[in-house]
Amino acid sequence: MTAVTAMTAVEQSALVKAATLIEALPWLEQFHGETVVIKFGGHAMTDEALCFAFAQDVVFLRYAGLRPVVVHGGGPQISEHLGKLGIESSFAAGLRVTTPETMDVVRMVLTGQVNREVIGLINRHGPFAVGMSGEDANLLTASRAHATVDGAPVDLGQVGEIHTVDPGAVRALIADGRIPVISSVARGSAGEIYNVNADTAAAAIAVALGAAKLVLLT
């Protein structure tokens, strides 16, 4: 009796998945061969089940003939690491105030930790993910961002505003059948490093790639 019940549960699960796939078929047909940029937020990464489902879905899109590109943030992870180092997190105009000391941590956490974790998640389902930073091949070039709070200018430090995107390296990875996973760090024209908003970075990359869709997972 138990075996029959278990089989019924499996069959029900399969029917739900089949129904979802059937519903998605027109969408998959419409966007077959198209580039889709997906921004994966740092807060979303704190949920293990969501991370697993995200990675599984990204690989499914790749197998279904779409060309996904992932851009990720890592705000909670950065704040956690700064806290361990005794460095206070400060925000203004919705952006992290980034001193040179903070920038070292941002760069290390986004590119050295979070990027590797997202790559590992995706590659558990298919060997497609390749990591890169906005610094690599001058993918993202930025200049110092300016902000005003209550009518007064605020110094955000090494927070950047993206003004140039060179998607050549990303296009090469896509052409090779890979899933680029990009951390939201940028270079300045003089070689300085900037912390850039991941939503903004994803949007800029989507435009430069001529993406059919920009999806924000927060």
C-alpha positions, 0 to 999 in steps of 0.5 A: 500500500505504501509503494502505491501511495509513493508512486502516486505522489511521484506521478502527481509531481510529474504531472505538475512538472509536465503542466508547467512545461506545456504552459512554458512551451510558447515562451520557450519557442518565442525566445529560443536562441535569444539572450536572457540576462538574469540578475541574482540578488544577494538576498535571494542567495541566502535561501538554500532551496531558492539557490538550488531551484535557480541553478536548476532553472538556469541550466534548463533554459540553456538546454531549452535553447536560450542563452542565459547570462547571470549577473549577481550582487552580494550585499548581505555577504559583503555586510557579513564579512565587513562585520567579521572584520569590525568594519561598519557598513554605511549606506547613503542614497540606497548605495553602500558607501565604499571606502578603499578598505571596504572596496577590498572586501567588496571585490574579494567577496563578490569575485572571490566568494559569491561568484564561485558559489554561483558557478558551483550551484549552476555546474552541479546541474550542467558544466556550463557556468564560467565566472568573470568580473565586470573588470575582466576584459573591461566589460564594465567601465565606470566613473565615480558616482555622485549622490545627493541626500536632503539637498546636500552632496554625499561622498559615496567613495568608490561607488561607480556609475557605469558608462561603457560596456564592452560585451565581447568576452561575454559574447565569446562565452555565449557562442561557446555554449557557456553561461557567463556569471558576472560579479558587479565590479567595474574598472575606471578609465584610470584603472581604479576599481568601483563597486557598482549596483548589480541591478544597474550592471545587469541592465547595462549588460542586457542592453549591450548584448541586445538581450530579449529579456532582463529578469531580476531575482531579488 
